[in-house]
Amino acid sequence: MPNADARTDTAATGSPPTAKLTLVTLTAMVVGSMVGAGVFSLPRRFAQETGVAGALIAWAIAGFGMLMLAFVFQTLAVRRPDLDAGVYAYAKAGFGEYLGFFSAFGYWASACVGNVTYWVLIMSTIGAIAPALGEGDTALAIVLSSAGLWAFFLLIRRGVKEAAAINRIVTVAKVVPIIVFVIIALFYFEPSVFADNFGGADYAGSLFNQVRGTMLATVFVFLGVEGASVYSRHAKRREDVGRATVLGFLSVFSVFASVTIVSYGIMPMSEIAELRQPSMAGVLEAAVGTWGQVFVSVGLIVSVLGAYLAWTLMAAEVLFVAAKDKDMPRFLGRSSGDDVPVPALLMTTALSQVVLVVTAFSDDAFNFALDLTSSLSLIPFLLAAAFAVKIALRPRQEGVTGTSTRRELVVGVLATVYTAFLLYAAGLKFVLVSFIIYAPATYLFVKARREQGRQLFSPRELVILAVSVAGAVLGIVALAAGWISL
């Protein structure tokens, strides 16, 4: 519940109270966002693309690149303390309202699609003992997942502080089984199997292609590194936002890499690639028997539900703050007396529901949703990194505090290059599908402008609109012609 000071502020300003979160809670939200469905799917996703050598290189690139992004969010939290909602606010401040809108919408859509992967994986996990749920994409699985979506909507609606407290408890509960998996796998580790997997199987291709093929998987598991900055308006102390970002990243990076690498010492790469998701359960079952699969499956369900909670909070927060800044329709800027942006939360749950139904028509619902989630998040990340470069080069901009350093410029450039490489690694398919999602969203931008009685588009914004529409049209044509598929 809000404290007495918050209630006093509400009475004086007419604004709803804002829950204040500590460093521990903010860090838990970062960890809770990053440790979700992705980590449990890593063995199979990597084994389908690469061997040990490629995995080590991929993790080195991903770890370094994401650390640069973590430093970017840490720097921006300090240099632009006036900006809330992280990714969205940075894109708008650096490159204008329309690209800021795209960043907000893309980040939000990415979260909604990512939330669907959680329910698909939960149902696929239970499907191992209840065949009617299949791979998480049967009619029964979709009905049960839908019930879960709306149950969480009702939970979060009770209040931000209550939901955040639950997330902190769940974060601890879900990290434990992952660490136990790594420890047990090390006891059953077979050096000869690991050596055979080192160069990759025949189907893996060149080392460069192996590394490229794994990059979107690494993006997905690291989504959430920006979680504290997205939720910055709730922080007790502004400096805690940057600290939580880096602490959260460092806490999970070693765990993610370890889960992947130790799996190569348990089973041949080709067999890992054929495992049912969650593949971590199959790896542990091969090592210790059936109880290993059950142990990981229970841990997965706890982990995924916690990640879903954190991501739903962050997705609604982005829409809410964008509406407050008049870049989204004003109805999305309403909140309850407990500081819950209910209309934004409702829209978030509704989009997840739509995407959940669409998965029934996909050949591989989990992998497609996972890769699309990563692709949608790349443009917001790229704009945030580029904004850090802009501040480093022009430190006297309005709202910028402190002094620029060469380190900030180097970090910003490296983060920008890394994110641009990820767009290349994603491939044309997911870029085009992203445009199909981005372009229609312009309606919300137009609606917000009309509410304010402003000019709909500036000349520069018309160019951006034309590019997004052209990309969407090309994507639709590619789907219709069968050049790309879901």
Helices and strands as residue ranges (DSSP letters): H 4-13, H 23-34, H 37-47, H 52-79, H 87-95, H 97-127, G 131-133, H 139-156, H 160-187, H 191-196, G 202-204, H 207-222, H 227-230, G 232-234, H 239-263, H 269-272, H 279-288, H 290-324, G 330-333, H 342-358, G 359-361, H 365-393, H 406-426, H 428-438, G 439-441, H 442-452, H 459-481
